[in-house]
Amino acid sequence: MSDRIAGVLLAAACGDALGVHYEPAQRGPADGDPRMLGGGYGAYAPGEYSDDTQMAVVIARVAVSSDLRSEEALDRVASGFVVDWFGGGATDVGAQTRSLLGRAAAGFAPSGAAARLRSIGADLHRETGRTAGNGSLMRTAPVALAFSGQADAMAEAAMAVSALTHHDPIAGEACVLWCLAIDHAIRTGSLDVSAGLSRVSPGWGARIAEAEAAPVSAFAAKSGWVVAALQAAWAAVYGVRDVADPAQRLRAGLVAAVNGGGDTDTVAAIAGALLGAACGASAVPAEWRAIVHGWPGLNAADLEQLALACAWKG
């Protein structure tokens, strides 16, 4: 179980770092064998992960010592997003998140930071009607780690953390589904994204069924939208569910996520969190483990330790 917990952030970061090179082309590599080449929209070094994992690290650090459902913890997460990450030279920031955090940075104060982000998010939703990007789903894995076996609390926290930057509740529901799937995988070793269907609105069952019947590439064009991003990630995971060897399953799932095209780093990061929860850190290829790294100076071992600290509260 500890191996599976440790695998969540590590495999997510590896999927992220694997996908960054291929995102600008909006397609998978022609040879079908993606590698951690760096580059991408953030001029990343080989093995360097992007905003997907960077924002997850902010949440995980708070979850080590605080209940993510509390306003105090949400203020700390919001401050981490705005001051530490966005203000500290964040790379490859999604359009919706950049707009929101850019507004929040003006006259920012740690006290009431979460409420300020939510208010700006509501304003953006009124202005655009489009606040259901994939940015909260890509970073949601620490919520699953922090509330192992506590489905109600996990769902509440997933919605609350999502709402800091994504006003549309469908983004929060995607986070609920993925967190409950991660928790189920950690505790049982099996892959089932339907475990949380009773806690989200009708319609998700049909979306999951659609993902199970189509290739990852079917969702590439719209994978900036949270629903399509979840479908793409689940299509990648579902396609390798019967691979017996955990190491082969994890590698094949992440390769499928990247080869599917679209928002490759984000889809692979989302898929990686779930595959890591089922397969464990021990299933992560040694060559990926050796070079994966990123803000704020973490490597593979650090990501494993952060995941364990998040789950065991330090």
Secondary structure by P-SEA (a helix, b strand, c coil): caaaaaaaaaaaaaaaaacccccccccccccccccccccccccccccccccaaaaaaaaaaaacccccccaaaaaaaaaaacccccccccccccaaaaaaaaaaaccccccaaaaaaaaaaaaaaaaccccccccccccaaaaaaaccccaaaaaaaaaaaaacccccaaaaaaaaaaaaaaaaaaacccccccccccccccaaaaaaaaaaaccccccccccccaaaaaaaaaaaaaaacccccaaaaaaaaaaaaaacccaaaaaaaaaaaaaaaacccccccccccccccccccccaaaaaaaaaaaaacc
